[in-house]
Amino acid sequence: MVVLPGDPRGLDLGVIFDRPAPAPERWDERPRARGGRVPRFLAGSPAWSLAARLEGCSEAEARGLVEFGCLWLDRRVQLDPAAPLPEAPFVLTVPPYEPRVFYEADPARIVFQDEDILVYDKEAGVPSQPVPSDARNNLLGALERGTGLFLRPVHRLDAPTSGLIVFAVNRLAASRLGRLFQERRIKKRYLAFSPGPAPEWGERLVDAAISKSGSQYFAREGGPGAPSQTRLRVHEVRDADGGAVYLAEPLTGRTHQIRLHMALVGLPIMGDRRYGGAEAGRLYLRAAGLTFRHPCTGRLLSFGGPEDPGDEDGGV
């Protein structure tokens, strides 16, 4: 098991936040995407023929692109290269690297598994679920290949974020876990590193709405958007690293919430270039703790650190 001990103070930053999983060259480059509507003269033809026409490649190469998850038809991924093309909207998204499976889940990183749920300690740099250009190299797909289970995602972590993520093994567990997340009865704890002097406040509740314009997210205190709250606390001042590790507890579950709220209070996360963080080659953000009631047995479960709740109910 690779989950951090209860208190990571004094550990190397690379140990605390986990080193990224190996990835091919050009992994960080943007994929090439083209879309439109399937031409009438191609309707009924095999799906690979559209990829071949757009890419100017052979049938074998086009089949490989479709099987890799690069072709979406009517907002759904099409993995069968022989499936007939409908006269519908399409998007073909080609990754900058060779379409091949290069990521597999590590059984040693399965923190907990029973007949209802599976908890995994995700490596940094790995998408939680399929992305438009790649349906193979993601945690959900790799875990299903490795375990033979059909898993149901109930939440996700951004690809650059490492740490604890839970999947449901059956429909009942998925429904109940989804309700626990909606009702905010799952306690999540994150660690984040930000360079520069630690603030004098020590602990703070950031209450700032999160909104979206185009593909960009924004956080504003008192501004328009979805209500969002994060409790921040200085966990460890790192003299050797010239910054501090922060414990972040999101009280709501918005996209990029911790990253936005830390940037808003002048503490951008190291490596978070999107929100003003210093260049570091990776994001120093980790989902370090999860506490919740088992969706089917009611047993209190608590994983990771840096600290677990002290009350009997675990805050859930």
Backbone torsions as a table, in degrees:
resi	resn	phi	psi	omega
1	MET	NA	137.5	-174.9
2	VAL	-113.7	9.7	178.3
3	VAL	-65.9	141.9	-176.8
4	LEU	-64.1	154.3	172.2
5	PRO	-65.5	170.2	-174.6
6	GLY	-56.7	-34.7	-179.0
7	ASP	-129.1	108.6	-175.4
8	PRO	-85.1	6.9	-176.4
9	ARG	-58.4	135.0	179.5
10	GLY	91.3	-11.9	179.0
11	LEU	-77.9	155.2	175.2
12	ASP	-61.7	143.1	-179.1
13	LEU	-58.8	-36.2	178.3
14	GLY	-64.1	-28.5	177.0
15	VAL	-78.7	-43.7	-178.2
16	ILE	-60.1	-48.3	-172.0
17	PHE	-97.4	-3.4	175.3
18	ASP	72.5	132.7	179.2
19	ARG	-75.5	141.9	-177.3
20	PRO	-60.2	151.1	176.0
21	ALA	-68.1	149.5	177.0
22	PRO	-58.5	140.7	-179.0
23	ALA	-140.8	156.3	-179.7
24	PRO	-71.8	164.4	174.9
25	GLU	-60.4	149.7	178.5
26	ARG	70.0	15.2	-179.7
27	TRP	-57.4	-37.1	-174.5
28	ASP	-84.4	-6.4	179.9
29	GLU	-73.7	153.0	-180.0
30	ARG	-73.9	138.4	176.4
31	PRO	-71.7	162.5	178.9
32	ARG	-94.6	121.7	-175.7
33	ALA	-120.6	136.8	174.0
34	ARG	-136.8	143.1	-177.8
35	GLY	-146.2	175.3	-180.0
36	GLY	161.0	-144.9	177.7
37	ARG	-122.9	138.0	-179.5
38	VAL	-57.6	123.2	179.7
39	PRO	-59.6	146.5	-177.5
40	ARG	-58.1	-36.3	-176.9
41	PHE	-71.3	-14.5	176.9
42	LEU	-97.2	-11.7	-179.3
43	ALA	-58.1	131.4	-177.4
44	GLY	91.6	-16.2	176.5
45	SER	-74.7	160.8	178.5
46	PRO	-65.0	149.0	-174.7
47	ALA	-56.9	-34.6	-178.1
48	TRP	-61.9	-26.7	-176.4
49	SER	-65.4	-32.3	177.3
50	LEU	-68.2	-44.4	178.3
51	ALA	-62.6	-41.1	-179.8
52	ALA	-63.9	-40.7	-179.1
53	ARG	-67.0	-43.3	-177.9
54	LEU	-70.9	-38.1	-175.5
55	GLU	-93.5	-12.6	-177.0
56	GLY	63.0	39.4	-175.3
57	CYS	-118.1	176.7	-178.5
58	SER	-75.0	167.7	177.3
59	GLU	-60.5	-42.9	-179.0
60	ALA	-61.3	-43.8	179.6
61	GLU	-67.0	-39.0	179.4
62	ALA	-66.5	-40.3	175.9
63	ARG	-60.6	-39.9	178.6
64	GLY	-62.5	-38.4	178.6
65	LEU	-64.7	-43.7	-180.0
66	VAL	-65.6	-46.1	-179.7
67	GLU	-64.0	-24.0	179.6
68	PHE	-80.8	-11.9	177.8
69	GLY	97.7	21.6	-176.3
70	CYS	-83.7	-17.5	-175.0
71	LEU	-106.9	123.9	175.3
72	TRP	-115.5	130.8	178.9
73	LEU	-119.8	124.1	-179.8
74	ASP	52.1	44.1	175.3
75	ARG	69.9	17.6	176.8
76	ARG	-130.8	140.4	-178.7
77	VAL	-68.9	140.0	177.3
78	GLN	-113.7	112.4	-176.1
79	LEU	-102.4	-5.9	-179.0
80	ASP	-100.4	108.8	-176.8
81	PRO	-66.3	-18.7	-179.0
82	ALA	-92.2	-5.9	-178.2
83	ALA	-64.1	138.6	179.9
84	PRO	-67.7	139.6	-179.6
85	LEU	-75.3	128.8	172.6
86	PRO	-83.9	161.2	174.7
87	GLU	-84.6	79.7	-171.0
88	ALA	-143.8	169.0	176.3
89	PRO	-63.4	146.6	178.1
90	PHE	-138.7	158.1	169.0
91	VAL	-138.2	126.7	173.6
92	LEU	-110.2	116.9	-176.8
93	THR	-119.6	114.9	-174.3
94	VAL	-106.2	124.9	-179.9
95	PRO	-70.7	157.5	179.4
96	PRO	-75.9	-11.1	-179.9
97	TYR	-107.5	166.9	-178.7
98	GLU	-64.1	131.4	178.1
99	PRO	-65.7	102.0	179.5
100	ARG	-158.5	157.0	176.6
101	VAL	-82.1	118.3	178.3
102	PHE	-125.2	-3.8	179.2
103	TYR	-120.4	131.3	172.0
104	GLU	-130.6	144.8	179.3
105	ALA	-68.0	146.6	-180.0
106	ASP	-96.4	115.3	-179.7
107	PRO	-54.9	-29.3	-179.6
108	ALA	-67.9	-16.6	-179.3
109	ARG	-93.6	2.1	172.1
110	ILE	-76.5	111.2	-174.6
111	VAL	-79.8	-36.0	-177.2
112	PHE	-155.8	140.6	176.4
113	GLN	-152.9	131.6	169.6
114	ASP	-141.0	-162.7	-175.4
115	GLU	-74.5	-4.6	-175.6
116	ASP	-118.9	-36.2	-175.0
117	ILE	-138.7	160.0	174.2
118	LEU	-137.8	128.0	178.1
119	VAL	-112.5	128.9	-176.5
120	TYR	-126.7	147.4	176.4
121	ASP	-96.6	94.8	-171.8
122	LYS	-71.0	136.8	174.3
123	GLU	-72.3	151.2	173.3
124	ALA	-65.4	144.6	175.7
125	GLY	90.7	-3.4	-177.6
126	VAL	-105.3	124.5	175.9
127	PRO	-63.0	144.9	178.0
128	SER	-69.7	-35.6	-174.5
129	GLN	-135.7	172.1	177.9
130	PRO	-57.3	147.0	174.9
131	VAL	-113.4	163.0	-173.0
132	PRO	-57.1	-26.6	-177.7
133	SER	-99.8	-1.9	-171.2
134	ASP	-160.5	109.0	178.7
135	ALA	-97.2	1.6	-172.9
136	ARG	-105.2	-45.1	-172.7
137	ASN	-91.8	71.6	177.5
138	ASN	-147.1	163.4	-173.9
139	LEU	-66.1	-45.0	-179.1
140	LEU	-57.7	-50.9	-179.3
141	GLY	-62.6	-41.6	-178.5
142	ALA	-67.1	-39.8	178.1
143	LEU	-66.5	-38.2	178.2
144	GLU	-66.2	-38.8	176.2
145	ARG	-64.0	-41.4	-174.5
146	GLY	-76.9	-32.6	-175.9
147	THR	-101.7	-19.7	-175.1
148	GLY	76.3	9.9	-179.6
149	LEU	-94.5	155.8	168.1
150	PHE	-97.9	105.5	-174.3
151	LEU	-96.2	150.4	179.8
152	ARG	-117.2	115.0	178.5
153	PRO	-70.9	136.8	178.9
154	VAL	-118.6	-11.6	171.6
155	HIS	-160.7	178.2	-179.4
156	ARG	-147.8	163.7	171.3
157	LEU	-117.4	143.2	173.1
158	ASP	-57.3	147.9	-178.2
159	ALA	-52.1	-42.7	-177.8
160	PRO	-71.6	-14.4	-175.8
161	THR	-87.2	132.9	176.2
162	SER	-96.1	166.0	169.6
163	GLY	123.6	-161.8	-166.4
164	LEU	-80.3	130.7	177.8
165	ILE	-140.6	140.9	-176.2
166	VAL	-114.5	140.4	175.4
167	PHE	-121.3	148.8	174.0
168	ALA	-91.5	143.7	-179.4
169	VAL	-94.2	-20.6	-179.5
170	ASN	-142.2	171.0	-174.5
171	ARG	-64.8	-40.9	-178.7
172	LEU	-62.7	-46.7	179.2
173	ALA	-63.0	-37.9	179.2
174	ALA	-63.2	-43.0	179.9
175	SER	-63.5	-44.6	-177.1
176	ARG	-73.2	-38.1	176.0
177	LEU	-64.5	-42.1	177.4
178	GLY	-57.9	-38.8	178.5
179	ARG	-67.9	-38.5	177.9
180	LEU	-62.1	-41.3	177.6
181	PHE	-66.1	-43.9	-179.6
182	GLN	-61.6	-37.6	-178.2
183	GLU	-87.5	5.0	178.2
184	ARG	58.1	40.7	-179.8
185	ARG	-104.1	12.5	172.7
186	ILE	-111.9	118.2	-176.8
187	LYS	-86.8	122.2	-178.4
188	LYS	-115.0	139.0	179.5
189	ARG	-130.2	129.8	-178.9
190	TYR	-119.7	152.5	169.2
191	LEU	-113.2	139.0	178.8
192	ALA	-140.5	143.6	177.1
193	PHE	-111.7	131.4	175.9
194	SER	-129.7	131.1	179.3
195	PRO	-74.6	166.7	179.2
196	GLY	95.4	168.4	-177.7
197	PRO	-60.4	143.0	176.3
198	ALA	-72.3	145.3	-179.7
199	PRO	-69.6	159.9	-179.1
200	GLU	-76.6	-20.3	-173.9
201	TRP	-70.5	-23.3	175.7
202	GLY	74.1	-50.7	178.3
203	GLU	-143.0	143.2	-175.2
204	ARG	-156.7	143.1	172.2
205	LEU	-98.9	116.3	177.8
206	VAL	-92.7	118.2	-178.3
207	ASP	-118.5	95.7	-174.8
208	ALA	-145.8	126.1	-179.4
209	ALA	-67.4	147.1	179.3
210	ILE	-113.9	128.6	179.8
211	SER	-128.3	170.2	-178.0
212	LYS	-133.5	135.5	174.3
213	SER	-130.5	112.9	-172.9
214	GLY	65.5	-123.9	178.0
215	SER	-100.9	4.3	-175.1
216	GLN	-103.7	138.4	177.1
217	TYR	-103.3	150.0	-179.2
218	PHE	-136.5	147.8	175.0
219	ALA	-122.5	130.0	-179.5
220	ARG	-138.9	130.3	173.8
221	GLU	-70.0	122.6	-179.5
222	GLY	74.4	6.1	-176.1
223	GLY	-90.6	177.9	178.0
224	PRO	-72.9	156.9	178.2
225	GLY	129.7	-171.4	-178.9
226	ALA	-80.4	128.3	178.4
227	PRO	-55.8	134.9	-174.9
228	SER	-146.3	136.1	179.9
229	GLN	-136.3	137.6	176.0
230	THR	-136.1	130.0	174.4
231	ARG	-92.8	122.3	-179.1
232	LEU	-112.3	142.7	175.9
233	ARG	-145.6	139.1	174.2
234	VAL	-69.2	119.2	-177.3
235	HIS	-95.3	-40.2	179.2
236	GLU	-157.7	126.4	172.3
237	VAL	-81.8	126.5	-174.9
238	ARG	-106.5	91.6	-178.3
239	ASP	-61.1	-41.0	-177.1
240	ALA	-67.4	-31.4	-177.6
241	ASP	-96.6	-6.1	178.2
242	GLY	67.6	45.5	179.5
243	GLY	-174.2	-157.2	-178.4
244	ALA	-146.6	150.3	171.0
245	VAL	-94.0	132.9	-176.9
246	TYR	-115.3	142.9	171.0
247	LEU	-94.8	122.3	-178.7
248	ALA	-118.5	126.5	177.1
249	GLU	-117.9	104.0	178.6
250	PRO	-74.3	124.5	178.4
251	LEU	-90.9	-10.9	171.5
252	THR	-129.7	174.1	-174.9
253	GLY	-126.8	67.3	-179.3
254	ARG	-95.2	156.5	177.2
255	THR	-60.2	129.1	177.9
256	HIS	59.1	24.7	-172.5
257	GLN	-57.0	-52.3	-177.3
258	ILE	-64.6	-42.0	179.7
259	ARG	-60.8	-43.6	-179.6
260	LEU	-68.5	-44.5	-176.5
261	HIS	-68.6	-37.2	177.8
262	MET	-68.3	-38.8	177.1
263	ALA	-64.8	-37.0	-178.1
264	LEU	-62.0	-36.2	-178.2
265	VAL	-94.8	16.9	174.7
266	GLY	82.6	22.3	-179.1
267	LEU	-128.2	59.0	-179.6
268	PRO	-59.9	141.5	-176.7
269	ILE	-73.0	137.6	178.0
270	MET	-55.4	129.0	179.0
271	GLY	88.2	-3.1	-178.7
272	ASP	-92.2	74.7	-176.5
273	ARG	-61.5	-28.8	-178.2
274	ARG	-62.8	-32.5	-177.4
275	TYR	-120.8	33.9	170.4
276	GLY	89.3	9.9	-179.9
277	GLY	-77.6	153.4	179.5
278	ALA	-67.0	147.4	178.2
279	GLU	-62.6	131.0	-179.2
280	ALA	-145.7	-4.4	-179.1
281	GLY	83.4	-8.5	176.6
282	ARG	-165.3	166.8	-179.4
283	LEU	-95.5	127.8	-179.9
284	TYR	-92.1	69.3	178.4
285	LEU	-139.6	131.4	-177.0
286	ARG	-137.2	132.7	171.4
287	ALA	-79.0	97.1	-167.3
288	ALA	-94.3	-16.7	-177.0
289	GLY	-152.3	143.4	175.0
290	LEU	-136.4	133.7	175.5
291	THR	-135.5	128.1	-180.0
292	PHE	-164.9	165.0	173.8
293	ARG	-82.8	134.2	177.6
294	HIS	-55.0	130.3	-172.5
295	PRO	-65.3	-18.9	-177.4
296	CYS	-114.8	-30.2	-179.0
297	THR	-102.3	-19.5	-177.5
298	GLY	81.4	-1.6	-179.9
299	ARG	-66.4	139.7	177.3
300	LEU	-75.4	124.6	179.4
301	LEU	-117.2	137.4	176.9
302	SER	-142.3	125.0	-175.3
303	PHE	-122.5	140.6	171.6
304	GLY	76.7	-158.9	-177.2
305	GLY	-140.3	-159.9	9.2
306	PRO	-80.2	-13.6	176.4
307	GLU	-155.1	148.5	179.7
308	ASP	-102.6	155.6	-178.5
309	PRO	-62.6	147.5	-177.0
310	GLY	-88.5	-16.0	-178.3
311	ASP	-83.1	159.5	-173.4
312	GLU	-63.8	-33.1	-176.9
313	ASP	-87.3	-5.4	177.4
314	GLY	67.7	16.6	177.8
315	GLY	75.3	11.1	-179.8
316	VAL	-121.2	NA	NA
